[in-house]
Amino acid sequence: MMKSVLPSFAILISSLAILTQIYATFAHAKLSDQNHEPTWLTNSHRNRIDIFKKWLGNKPIGSASNERSSISPYDVLHPTHQFKGCIDPSEPFQCPQSERCIALQFICDGHPGDCPGNLDENEETCIAAKRPAKENIEKFLQAEYGLHGVKLYTFIFGHRLAKSIEENNPFWFDTLASAFSVAKTIRNFAEKTHMTPAELTHFQNIIQMIHDGRLEEIPIFAQEAVNQGLASLVEKLYESGFMDQ
């Protein structure tokens, strides 16, 4: 009986020795890992730092929200570069439906061929060249709606049209901007926006009031809109014959 126990005890002792050696090796490896980060982790961490430094180097000064807040409604009516796609300042007018750019003196100069399809001699093009660009008028209308809501449009156009603007302002901002840009006169504007005779009379009186500077007759919120660029738009309309009968 004693003879059979001794070999078993020897095997047990040997097994414990082997396990002890494995544990010691594992513990040493673990301690080594704690002192020295694995290569993949170190490289990944360094990559993240490098990317972050690169991002900081390319990051523009001031956030996008700060840039948006610094742009006033007046600024969108009078941008530094009014026409898209034209780089040469001596040729700032982009031909409609074309990438060609021409000098302003060639618009409606009586000589066809400056723009493809002679669109530089088109009446609406001639009118639009004297006014802020359509896309800038649209941005202005959107900005004013964001600042003053539907009450400003009620003041300018009356309740019926203002209600329609409130229900579908993307359509109306595009329609109004287009009409402001190319309508030859205020009557043409009324036709393009389907105004009633009473609404046209109201709108005409508001435009005249702003043009005359009768701010005491205008609500405070509308006075703010006038100072934010509405007066400038009205003057551009006057200069281009918008109020001609």
HELIX and SHEET records of a PDB file:
HELIX    1   1 MET A    2  ASN A   35  1                                  34    
HELIX    2   2 THR A   39  ASN A   58  1                                  20    
HELIX    3   3 ALA A   64  SER A   70  1                                   7    
HELIX    4   4 PRO A   73  LEU A   77  1                                   5    
HELIX    5   5 LEU A  104  PHE A  106  5                                   3    
HELIX    6   6 PRO A  116  GLU A  121  5                                   6    
HELIX    7   7 GLU A  123  ALA A  128  1                                   6    
HELIX    8   8 LYS A  134  HIS A  148  1                                  15    
HELIX    9   9 VAL A  150  PHE A  157  1                                   8    
HELIX   10  10 HIS A  159  GLU A  167  1                                   9    
HELIX   11  11 ASN A  169  VAL A  182  1                                  14    
HELIX   12  12 ILE A  186  LYS A  192  1                                   7    
HELIX   13  13 PRO A  197  ASP A  212  1                                  16    
HELIX   14  14 LEU A  215  GLU A  217  5                                   3    
HELIX   15  15 ILE A  220  ALA A  225  1                                   6    
HELIX   16  16 VAL A  226  LEU A  230  3                                   5    
HELIX   17  17 ALA A  231  GLU A  239  1                                   9    
SHEET    1   A 2 PHE A  93  GLN A  94  0                                        
SHEET    2   A 2 CYS A 101  ILE A 102 -1                                        
END                                                                             
